[in-house]
């Protein structure tokens, strides 16, 4: 769990960072176009965080903590940070 990394990335105190479930992330993005990103990002066990209305993926196997809105999916390379 990298709650402090999320806080630093979001520019807020750690007390403003809340752990959420994969289901909460899926519900938050249910009406957005990036649903394939959320589907892939929530398939494997990981930690998910919420700061305000922004959600973060905390999966050490994937890499650094990253905002879900900054992710993209390509069938050939998989889940990756949008450039």
C-alpha positions in Angstrom: 0.0 0.0 0.0 1.4 3.3 -1.1 -1.0 5.8 0.4 1.7 8.4 0.8 2.8 8.0 -2.8 -0.9 8.7 -3.8 -1.0 11.8 -1.6 2.3 13.1 -3.1 1.1 12.5 -6.6 -2.3 14.2 -5.9 -0.7 17.0 -4.0 -2.8 16.5 -0.9 -2.2 15.3 2.7 -2.4 11.6 3.3 -5.6 12.2 5.3 -7.4 13.1 2.1 -6.6 9.7 0.5 -9.1 7.0 0.9 -8.7 3.3 0.1 -11.6 2.0 -2.1 -12.5 -1.3 -3.6 -12.2 -2.4 -7.2 -16.0 -2.3 -7.4 -16.1 1.4 -6.3 -13.6 2.2 -9.1 -15.8 0.3 -11.6 -18.9 2.1 -10.4 -17.2 5.5 -10.6 -16.2 4.9 -14.3 -19.3 3.0 -15.4 -20.5 5.8 -17.7 -17.1 6.9 -19.0 -15.5 5.9 -22.3 -12.4 4.5 -20.6 -14.3 1.5 -19.4 -11.9 -1.0 -21.0 -9.0 0.6 -19.0 -11.0 0.2 -15.8 -11.9 -3.4 -16.7 -8.3 -4.3 -17.2 -7.0 -2.3 -14.3 -9.4 -4.0 -11.8 -8.9 -7.6 -13.0 -6.0 -8.4 -10.8 -5.8 -7.8 -7.0 -4.4 -4.4 -6.3 -5.0 -1.4 -4.1 -7.2 1.4 -5.3 -7.4 4.9 -3.9 -9.7 7.9 -4.2 -8.8 11.6 -3.8 -11.8 13.7 -4.4 -13.3 12.4 -7.6 -10.0 11.0 -8.9 -9.0 7.3 -8.6 -5.5 5.8 -8.5 -4.1 2.3 -9.2 -1.6 1.0 -6.7 -0.2 -2.2 -8.2 3.5 -2.8 -7.5 3.7 -5.3 -10.4 2.4 -2.6 -12.8 4.8 0.0 -11.5 4.4 3.4 -9.9 1.1 4.5 -8.5 -0.8 6.1 -11.3 -4.1 8.0 -11.8 -6.5 5.8 -13.6 -7.4 8.7 -15.9 -3.7 8.6 -17.1 -3.9 5.0 -18.3 -4.7 3.6 -21.7 -5.1 0.1 -23.1 -3.7 -1.4 -26.2 -4.4 -5.0 -27.1 -0.8 -5.5 -28.2 1.0 -3.9 -25.2 -1.7 -4.0 -22.5 -2.3 -1.5 -19.9 0.1 1.5 -20.0 0.5 5.1 -19.0 -0.8 7.4 -21.7 2.0 9.5 -23.3 
